[in-house]
């Protein structure tokens, strides 16, 4: 019976090659489309980046240095000290502007 199947179409296992050129063309078009979309997305990001405010680039040099100095400043660790000296009532209701208690 296996011999009869071969007689029906001796090239059955190679039939996928019939549309190989169409398949290759379709894959190539998809790759080109993806490459085009990637380029468009990259251009969009570059345009957005130009609109962003980047201090090192957009501020005068002296301002950029000043900003770096400000960036280096940190809030002191004395915050615990402030809390220990506070005379606020921790059980008080939360303040809501415009609401009278």
C-alpha positions as a printed Julia matrix, in Angstrom:
101×3 Matrix{Float64}:
   0.0    0.0    0.0
   2.96   2.35   0.63
   3.93   1.93  -3.03
   0.54   3.26  -4.16
   0.98   6.53  -2.2
   4.28   7.18  -3.99
   2.61   6.65  -7.36
  -0.07   9.28  -6.62
   2.4   12.17  -6.34
   6.09  11.33  -6.3
   6.93  14.98  -5.45
   4.48  15.34  -2.53
   7.23  15.99   0.02
   8.59  18.81  -2.17
   5.29  20.62  -2.77
   6.13  23.25  -0.16
   8.76  24.56  -2.57
   6.08  25.46  -5.09
   5.3   28.76  -3.32
   8.78  29.35  -1.96
   9.32  32.58  -3.93
   6.0   34.02  -2.73
   6.85  33.05   0.83
  10.3   34.6    0.59
   8.85  37.79  -0.91
   6.27  38.02   1.89
   8.9   37.51   4.59
  11.15  40.11   2.95
   8.27  42.62   2.83
   7.51  42.0    6.51
  11.18  42.52   7.4
  11.32  45.75   5.39
   8.13  46.97   7.04
   9.55  46.19  10.49
  12.78  47.99   9.63
  10.77  51.0    8.42
   8.73  51.05  11.63
  11.9   50.79  13.72
  13.43  53.74  11.85
  10.26  55.81  12.29
  10.15  55.0   16.0
  13.83  55.93  16.4
  13.26  59.25  14.59
  10.27  59.96  16.81
  12.37  59.34  19.93
  15.12  61.62  18.63
  12.58  64.38  17.94
  11.12  64.02  21.42
  14.59  64.11  22.94
  15.2   67.47  21.26
  12.06  68.82  22.96
  13.06  67.56  26.41
  14.67  69.93  28.87
  18.13  68.59  29.63
  19.8   70.96  32.11
  23.38  70.04  31.2
  22.62  70.82  27.58
  19.99  73.57  27.83
  21.21  75.73  30.72
  24.2   78.09  30.52
  27.37  76.44  31.83
  27.31  78.32  35.17
  23.71  77.27  35.76
  24.53  73.64  35.07
  27.31  73.77  37.68
  24.97  75.41  40.17
  22.39  72.74  39.55
  24.98  70.02  40.11
  25.87  71.64  43.43
  22.2   71.78  44.4
  21.84  68.16  43.37
  24.69  67.27  45.72
  22.94  68.79  48.71
  21.08  66.36  50.91
  18.52  66.86  53.62
  20.29  66.53  56.96
  19.81  63.46  59.09
  18.61  65.74  61.92
  14.99  64.98  61.01
  14.72  62.6   64.01
  15.86  65.48  66.2
  13.06  67.68  64.89
  10.48  65.01  65.61
  11.68  64.51  69.17
  11.41  68.27  69.89
   8.0   68.63  68.22
   5.06  69.76  70.32
   2.43  68.71  67.75
  -0.34  66.36  68.85
   0.09  63.06  66.97
  -3.55  62.15  67.8
  -4.99  65.3   66.23
  -7.4   65.04  63.32
  -5.96  65.55  59.87
  -6.15  69.18  58.74
  -8.44  69.69  55.75
  -8.61  73.25  54.37
 -12.09  74.77  54.49
 -13.47  72.2   56.97
 -14.39  73.45  60.43
 -14.27  71.07  63.38
